[in-house]
Amino acid sequence: MIYPLPAVMVSCGDFEKSNIITVAWTGTICTNPAMTYVSIRPERYSYDLIKEKGEFVINLTTKDLAYKTDLAGVKSGRDIDKFEVLKLTKERGNEVSVPLIKESPVNIECKVTEIKELGSHHMFIAEVLCVDVDEKYLNKTGKFDLEKCNLISYSHGQYYTLGENIGKFGFSVKK
């Protein structure tokens, strides 16, 4: 029971044939180089789009995007155009040809470096090529402010907003 997990929308494909899949199995796996992953079942529509293109975008989600995040996870891109149905805006990235979700506060542009077939899910390990942040979520010093955007997480079938800041790294040893 590792909890909570980020609830993100992963965009994939290209501007003509795109999709959004909601993923909770994602995270940072390396700092230098910046690496991340998403784990997806091979039968999902997005799986082949990511495998063929070798790129995806992790779009962080907010309390305001919770309904759209959930719907993107329960409907298949085989049946609907999720960008159109969810009224989300495709935006061009800096490094990948996959559309970003403009309404997301943070878009992480990724290039697949390896696919690990682990069982029910396959892990797409990827290098982070670029991180795009909506400037309205930056504080006065230019640092990303989590409290401004109400990011959401997922645990055992439920969505949650992130709580209050209770300390920063190293506060336990600070003099």
Order of alpha helices (4+ residues) and beta strands (2+ residues): beta-beta-beta-beta-beta-alpha-beta-alpha-alpha-beta-beta-beta-beta-alpha-beta-beta
